[in-house]
Amino acid sequence: MSDRKALSIIVSKGTLDWAYPPFILATTAAAMDMDATLFFTFYGLGLLKKKLDLEVSPLGNPAMKMPMGGMHLGMPNLVAALPGVTAGATAMMKNMIAKKGVATIEELRDIALESGVKLVACQMTMDLFEFRKEDMIDGVCFGGAATYLEEASKANVNLFV
């Protein structure tokens, strides 16, 4: 067993706001000379697709408060359910990300791969959602629960996002 510290994360969500934590944590772990594995399953698997079209949904997310006019304003679920609100919230979030100089998910994926973060696509979910290996970015490994558990059993930190 290696003396290096390790991180493993199950990535199960594929919205823009849920995409950031696993990539930021994994790239930070790699920068700290830790081994890092991200296991993408169910809706998180879409984060490995070559073409990303990520959205952020304010529906059911009462903690989502956007900075507007010097304040942080939330959005009631009734308003969030209206057509076009998800697109508007997504545009606002992407604009904020760009203005603040935050890396895009595509950039974070590249940094993760360059840093040696292991990106594992769940084969069962690939089959379930009828994704093809050609749909995924280069550098992805494919495996199942046993693959994840092997990595997790060696990790000091195991997270579920």
N, C-alpha and C positions, 0 to 999 in steps of 0.2 A: 504494500500500500504506500502511496506517495505521501510525502510530508506536506505537499502543497495544499492549501485550502481550496475548497471547491464550492460552487453554487450551482443549483439546478432549479429551474422554474418550469412549471406546467403553464403554458400559455393557451387559455381557452376562450379568449374574447378577441374580436377582430375589429372593434371600432377604433377610430383615431385616438380617442382619449385613453383607451385601454391598451393601445399599442406601445405607448411610450414607456411605462414602468419596466416591462421585462427587458427591452433593449437598452434602456439607460442603466439598469442594474447590472446586466450582463457585460456591457462594455466597460463599466466602472470596475467590475470584478476583474476583468481581463487586464485593465490598466494597473490594478493592484496585484498583479501576478498570481491571480487565482484562475483555476480552471472553471469554465462556465458552460453550461448546457441549457438550451431552451428547447422544450418539447412542445411542439405545436399540435393541438388537438381541437376537434370540433371547430367552432367559429374562429379560433385563433389561427387555424391552418391557412386561412386566406391571407395572412400577413406575409406568407412566403411566396405568394403568386408574383409572377413577373410584373403584371400590371396591377397597380393598387388604385382603388377608388374608395378611400376610407371616408367614413362619415362619423359625425358625433351626434348623438341624439339627446336632446334635453328631456325627452319623455321618460318619466319615472326616475329622473335624476334631480331631486330637489336641491342637492348641494351645488349644482351647476349654476354659478353666478358669474356673469360676464361683466368686465369693467366697461361701464358706459357713463359718460358725462361726469367722471370723477367719483362715481359710486359703483358698487357691485350689485347688479340687479339679477334676481332670479326670475324664472319663468314658470307660471302655474301649469300643471299638467294639461288643463283644458286648452290652453293656448298652444302648448307643445304638440298637441295632437292634430293641430290644423295642418292642412297641406302646405308644403313649402317651408315650414318652420325648421325641419331637420336640415334642409339645404342651406337656409339662412344661418343657422347655428354653426354648420360646418364651415361655411365661407368665413364667418366671423372668427372662428378658431384658427383656421388656416392663415388668415390675415394677421392675427395676433402672433402666431408662431413665426411667420416671416418677419414681421416688424421687430420682434425681440431677438431675432437671429438664432432661434432654436433650430437644431438640425431636423430635417425631415425624417420620416420613417425609412425612406429609401436610403438616405445617407447613413442612418444608424445601422441598418442592415449591412451595408458595405463595411462600415467600421467594425461591426461585430465579426464578420467573416475575416477581415484583415487582421483582427486581434486574436483569432483562433477560437472564437466562441463556436461551440458545436450547435448547429441548428438541425433539429431532428423533426421531420414531418411524420405524424402518426399514420402508419400504413392503413390501419382500419378506417380512419377518417378519410383518407385518400380514396379508398374503395367505396365508402358510404356515400360521399358527395360526388363520386365519379370524376375526381381530379386526375390528371395525368402528370407524370413526372416532368413532361415537357412544359407544363403550366407553371412550374416552380423555378425560382431563381437558381443559378448555378451555385454549388457548394453545399447544398442541402443533403443531409443523410436521411434515410428512411428506416423506420423501426416501429416497434410496438411497445406495449406496456413493459415487457421484459427489458427492452432497451432503456426505457426511462428508469425503471427500478434499479438497474445495474449502475447507472450514473448517480441516482439519488442515494443509493446505499454508500457511496463514496463521498458524498457532499457534506460539508459542514452546515450549509444553509440550503433548505428546501422550501420553495414558495409555490403557491398556486395563485395565478392571476387570471 
